[in-house]
Amino acid sequence: MFMSISTTGSAENPATDLGFLLHKHPGKVQRFTTSHGEAHVFYPEAGDEVCTAALLLDVDPIALVRKGRGDGRGRGGSPDFALAQYVNDRPYAASSLLAVALRTVFRSAMKGACPARPELPGQARPLRIELPAVPANGAGEGGGAAMVARLFEPLGWRVEAAAIPLDEAFPEWGDSRYVRIALASESVRLADALQQLYVLLPVLDGAKHYWVAPDEVDKLLAAGEGWLAAHPERALITRRYLARRWSLTRAAMERLELARLAEADDREVEEIDNAVDDRPGDETGEDGSQEDGGQPSSRKSGEQAEPRPPSLAEQRRTAIVEALRETGAARVADLGCGQGELIGELLKDARFTGILGVDVSVRALQAANRKLRLERLPERQAARVTLVQGALTYTDARLKGFDAAVLCEVIEHLDLPRLPALEYAVFGAARPRAVVVTTPNAEYNVRWESLPAGAVRHADHRFEWSRAEFRAWAEKVAAAYGYTVVLRPVGPEDEEVGAPTQLALFRTATESPVAQPTATDPTTTPEGGESR
């Protein structure tokens, strides 16, 4: 099998710089041993204006049978395919064998390393890559030249793909499953081009010559860094690269989605996927102290234990469930569901027939699945719950059609400039009949003995609002999107600073049970429960 890489240049920027990038001298023919044959690198043309590097992979069919999976499609062990082990397209058609050879021969180039000319890898240069025979199997997914275009054009390539006839002497036989491909671009770096080929050649083929193990997920994500997460066909690419192993595909898609969301928010993945504390422990407040007060017990041995007062987290969930019951909601979306504590409470009440849990953190969703024990629940009970990954600052069609949505201790984890995006995604695009929002009351922080003055309750909180600030925000959102809003305290109320948590119940104007004053009416006090 054969592949060529060409570039153009000038006397000032010679095309032979391609040799530095590939770490292969244009004046030499080099040979490399692979597990299934030999790879040869040579330059048919090497000048200042045009330079072409060629990779010729000479596959040994006997070695392929002995070391691989027979015909490369997982059928080598069957007597029915004994001949196919030795007579097949593997030596001729660009496939996973060529992808592995690329990684073996051009490993440094794929990493973008060039110690001799460190300025070169970061520069895009005119590239033309030609592959004379590539299998493009559709298997119901639209193969052939159309699939080539779907895979490469979003990456900045101009694609020329022509089907190869079964036999040119007999055109009535039609086309084969192979295509002749030429890719051209002035904007793609060579390192990126090689990484893309490493992933997409096996994807086009739809098969691999070796067993797809779990570490293939890491290889895919490493080679796809910077381009795969945003690719419109990332689901197709992931599925076919991993040979349709669904458990691996699901794991890879979760990680890709997290990478896409992190890139969109200009944040590191670790910053987003931080919703689960790896340290086991009791339920605590976000300031790290026990929310029920954390006082040591003075009970003597043998004395009957006093009932533990409900923690603030438990009181918060109770208040949310009561608000949801008040609205008559049956289908509820828990936005920023974390480890599923609220979902567990909703499952106890049969009136909540459909529950959607959304979180940006894969680890949080995995923890929620374990904590809720969905796989052990009766089928009808488990069917009430759906857990999905998503970012609340982007509109999402999956959030539409719910009676109510809950943002439980979520808004304070967003940077303030991103809050309007969440407001539109929830109140404007999804637009449930009711929305319940809870957030810390910053005024109450002075009552936390373990919380330093001026500190927030959790390291990830971007802000914490006073009652007046929360009211102003809630009224602004209600007026902007046609809702009414009621504010309520949650937890023990202090005469001076109020309750530790504040709750806002938004309802669309048509769902409001009684006539409401306008959202700009300033008569309601922070402690009141009047509707706005």
N, C-alpha and C positions, 0 to 999 in steps of 0.2 A: 504494500500500500504506500501511497505517495502523497506528499503535501509540499507546497512551496510557499515561501514568504518573500515578497518583493517590496522594495521601497525605492524612492527616488531622492535625488539630492543635487548638490552643486559643488563647485570647487571649494567654496567656503564651508559648506556643510555636506561632506561627501556621503553618498549612499552607503559606502562601505562601513560607516559607523554601525551598521546592522551587525557586523561581526563582533564589535564590543558588546552590544546588547545581548547577543546570543551566546557570548563567550566561546565562539567558534571562529577560527581564523579563516578568512576567505581564500587563502592560498593553499589550504590543506583539505584532504579528504579524511574524515575521521569515522571510526567504527566503534560502536558501543554494543555490549552484550546485554540483552534483555532476557527475561525468563522464558520467552517464547520465540526467540530468534535473535537476529542482529539488526541494529539500526545504523544507518549510514547518513552522515551529514556532509554535504558538499555544496559548492556554489557554481551553478551553471553560468552565472554572469556576475561579475564584480567590478564595478567602476564607480567613478564619482557621481555619475548621473543616474545609473540604475544598478541595483544590487539585488540578487535573488539567492536565497538560501533554500535548499531542498532537504527534506527528510524522507528517506526511503527505508521502510521497515520490511525486512525479509522474514516472514513468519514461517517457522518450522511446524508443519501440521502434526508431526509425530510428537514434538515437545508440547504442543497445545493439548493433545489427548492425554499425555502422561501427567502433565502438571495442572491442567485446567479442568474444564467441565465439558469435555467432548467437543461438540460442534459449537460451543460457546453459547448455547441457549438452554443449558440445563438438561439435555437429553442424551448425553454421551453414555450413560449407564444402561440404556435400553438396547436390547439386541435388535429391535426394529430400526434403530438408527446407527447400526454398526458402520455402514458405508458412509453415512453423513459425518462420522468422526474424521474421515480422511478427505472427503470430497465436499467442500463447503466454501463459503465466500470469505472466511476469516483472513486468509492471506492477502486478499485483494481490496476489500472494502474497508474504508476508514471507520473504525469502531472504538470500543473501549481499549483494544490492543494498541491503537495509535495514541489514544489518550494517555495510557500508561507510559508509552514510549516518550511522549512529550515531556511528561514529568521527570522521566529518567534522564533524558538528554539535555533538556533546557531548564533544569531545576533552578539554577541561579537566575536565569532570565525571568522565570515566572515569579520570583520573589522581588523583582525589580532591583536586583543588586548589580552594581557595575563599579567596583573599586577603581578601575583604571580611568573611567570617565563618569564620575558620579552625577554629573548634570544631565546625562542622556536619558536615564530611565523615566524621569518625570516629564519628559517632553513627548508630546504627540507628534507623529510624523506620518507622511503618506504610507499607507500599508495596503497591500493586495495579497490576499491569501487564496490559494486555489487548491481544491480537493477534487480529483477527477472522478472518484466513485465513493459515494456515501450512502449507506442504507438509510432510508427515511420511511420507516414503517409507521403507518397510522394506527392500526388496531382500534379503529373507531374513533380516533382522536384527530383526524384530518392530517394525514401524512403527506409525503411528497414535497414538491417545491413550496407549497403553501405553508407547511410546517417550518421549513427553513426560514422563510420570511418572518413568520411569527416569532421565531426564537432570536434571530439576529438583528432585525431592523430596529427594535426598541433600544438596542445597545449602541446605535449610531452607525451601523453598517449599511452600505448599499449592497443589495443582494442580487446576484445573478444565479438562478437555480434552474437547471433544465433536466427534465426526466430523460433517462437513458433507455432507449428501446430494448426490448428483449433480443431482437435480432434485426439489424438494419436491413437485411435482405428480405425480411418478412414483416413489413410495417403493420400488417393486419393483426399480428400477434399482440400489438399494443406495447405499452411501456413496462419496464421492469420496476422493481421497488427502489432502484438506485437513482441518485441525482448527481449531476455535475455541478459543483458549487464554486463560485468566485465571490469573495467578500472584499469590499473596498471602503476605506475610511481615511480621513485626515485628522480625526479627533480622538481616536482610540490609541492609548499607549500600548506598546508591544506586550508588556507584562500582563495587562488586562486582556489583550487578545488571546494570549496563550491560556490564561485561566478560563476564559469563556469557552475556548475549544475543548479544554480538558473536561469541562462539565457537559457541554452540549453535544459532543460527538456520541457518547453513549446514550444521551437522551434521544437523538435522532434515530439511533439504531433500535432503541427500546430493549436492549439486552446487554449483559456483561459476560465476559469470559471467565469471571471468577465469582465466588460466593459473596453476596452482599452482606457484610457483617455490620453490627451496630456502629463501628468506628467510621463507616462510610458517611454517616451524618456529619461528623466533624470535618471530614474531607470536603464534603459538599459545601458546608458553611464557610470553611476557610477559603476555598477557591471562589466562592460566590460573594465574598466580602466586598461591599461597595456597589454591587449591581444586582444581585439576585433578589434581595428583599423588596426592591421596587419594581421588579420585572412584572409586567402584566400577566405573564404565563408562568409565574413562579410555582403555582400548584402543579401544573403539567410537568415542569422541569423536575421538581422534587419527586413526584410520583414515579416518573420514568427513570430518573437517575438511580433511585433506590429500588429499582426492579419491582415496583408495586408492592413492596413489603409495607403493609399499612401501618404497623406499629412504628416503624422507623420514619415513615412519611409524616405521621401525625406529630412525632417529636420534632422533626425538622421544621415543619410548618409553624409550630408554636414558637420556636426560637427565631425563625425568620420574621414572624409577625412582631415579636418583641424588638428585633433589630430595626424593622421598618418604623415602628412607633418611636423608638429612641432617636433615629435619624431625623424624623419629622419634627421632633421636639428639640433637636440639637442638644441631646443629653446622652450620657453613657448608659448602656444597657443596665449596668449595676444600679444606677440611680433609679431606674424605673422598676426593676424587678427586686424591690427591697421591702415588699409588703409583709414578709414573713420573718419573724425573729427566730433565728436558728436555736436560740437558747430555750429549753423547756422551762415552764414556770406557771404559776397561778395567774388568773386573770387580774391584770393590773391596769391602773390608769395610764394615760399616755404620758404622764409626767414620771412614770416609773414607780409610783407609790401605790399601795393597795387602795382601791377606790372606795372600799367600805370603811376606810379610816386607818387600817393597818395597825391597830393597837395591840400590844401583847396581851395575852390572856392571863388574868389573875385567878382563874379557876383552879381550885385545889384538886388533887388527885381524888377520883371517885365522885366528884360533883358532876351533875348532869350539865351537858353543854347547852349554852343558850343558843337559840336559833341565830344563824348568821344573817345580818341585815343584807338586803340585796345590794350588789355593787352598783356603781354608777352605770357601768356598761349594761347591766341587766335592767336597770330602771330606764335607760335610754331605749333599749329594744322594746320594753313594755309600752313605753309612750308611743313609739312608732307603730306598733301593731294596733294599739287603740285608735290612732289617727287613721290608719288604713281601714279598720272596721267601720269607722265613722263615714268614710267615703263610699262604702259599699263595693270596694274594689275586689275583683276576683283574680285578675291577672296583674302581677306585680313584677317590676324590674328593679332588682337591687343593684344599683350602679356604684361600683367600687365595693364589691361584696367581700373582699378580703378572704378570710378563712371560713366564711359561710355561717357565722353565728346567727345573724338575722334570718337567713334562709332556714336554719334549723327551727327557729321559733315559728316561722310562717308555715312550715310543714305540719306543725301540731294542730293547725286550724284548717279544717276541710273546706272552709269557704274560699281559701286561696287555691284556686284550681291550676294556675299556671305561674311558675316562678322562674324568672331569668336572673342568673347571677353573672355580672360582668366585672372583669378586673383586668388591668393591664399586666399584672404579674402572673406569669406561668406558675411560679412556686406557690402563690396564694391560691390559685385555682386547684392545684394538685393537693394542697393542704385541705381545701374545702371539700374536695371529693373524698379524701380519707376521713375527715371529721364527720361528714354527713353519712358516710358508708352507703353511698348510693347503690353500689353493686349488691348490697345485702338487703336493700329494702324490697318490699313487694313490688311487682312490676308496675302496678297502677300508681303506687306512691312515688316510685322513682321517676315515672314518666312526667310528674308534675314539675320536675326541676331540670333546667338546662343551664350549663355553665359554659361561658364563652369568653374569649380574650378580646379586649377592645380598649380603645382610648376614648375617654369621655369628651375630649376636646374636638372630636371629629364627628360629623353626622354619620349615622349608622342606621341603615334600613331595618336592622334587626330589633331596634328599640321602639319601632312604631307599633301601634295597636294595643298597647298595654293600658289598663285602667289607671294604674298609679306607678310612680317611680320613686325610689328612695335614694337620697344622697346622705348616708350616715357617716358623719365625720370624714367627709371627702374634700369639700371645697378648700379647706385650709391647707391641703397638700399641693395646691396649684399656685404657681406664681400669679400674682394679681393681673399682669397683662394678659394671661391666658384665660382668665375667668370669663370674659365675654364669649369666648369660643364655646365653653361648656354651657353657658346660659343658652346660646342659640341651639346647640346640639340637643339639649334636653327640652327646654321650654318652647323653642321655635320649630325644630325639625321633628323630634319624636312626639312632642305635644301630648302627653298623657292627660287624662282628666284631672289627676291630682299629683302633686309632687310634695314629698316630705323631705325637709332638709334639717340636719342637726349639725351644730358646730360648737366648739368650746366658747364659753363666756370668759373673755380675758380678764374682766373685773374680778372674777372669783379666784384667779390665780394666787392672790395674796393669802388665801386661806389654806393653800397647800404648803405645809411647813417644810417639806423637802424640796420645794421648787425655789431656786434663787430668784431674787427680785429682778423683774424685767425679762425673765426667761419664758420660753414657750413650753408647752407640755410635752412636746415630742420633737426630736431633732429634725424631722422632715417637715414640720409645719412651716409654711412660708409666711403665715400671718395668723393672728388670732384677734377677733373683733370684740369690742364692747357691745353691750346690748343696743346702744344707739346706732352704732355702725352696722350691726347686723340688720336692724330694723330698716335703716336707710337703704341698704342693698336689697332687701326683700321687697320693699315697696317699689323700688325702681324696676326690678325685674317683673313684678306683678303688673305694673302699669305698661311696661314695654310689650308684654306678650299676652295681655288680656286675661290675667288671673286675679283672683282675690287672695289675700293671705292673712292667716292668723298666726300670731307669735305666742309661744307657750314656754314656760320654764320646765326644765327636767332636772330632777334631783332636789336635795334639800335647799330651801331658799334661805338666803341670808338677807336681813333687813337692809344692809348697806350695799352689798355687791350682787345680790340676786342669786340665781341658781348656777351650778357649775356648767350645765349644758343648756343651750337655747335651741328651740325647735320652731320651724316655720312650716305651716301646712298651706300649700298653694292649691287652689281649685279654680278650674276654668269658670268664667262668669256664668255660663249656662248651667253649671253643676252646683253653684252656690245655693244652699238651702233657703236663704233669706236675702232680701235686698241689702246691698252693701254700700257703704260710703265710698267715695272715689279714693283712688290710691294716693292722692295728694293731700287728703284730709289729715292734719297734724294732731288730731285730738287724742289719739290713743297713747297711753303711757306704756313704757317698756314692760311693766309688770302685768298689763292688761291682756285679756284674751280676745279683745274685740277683733272682728274681721275687718280687713283693709281692702 
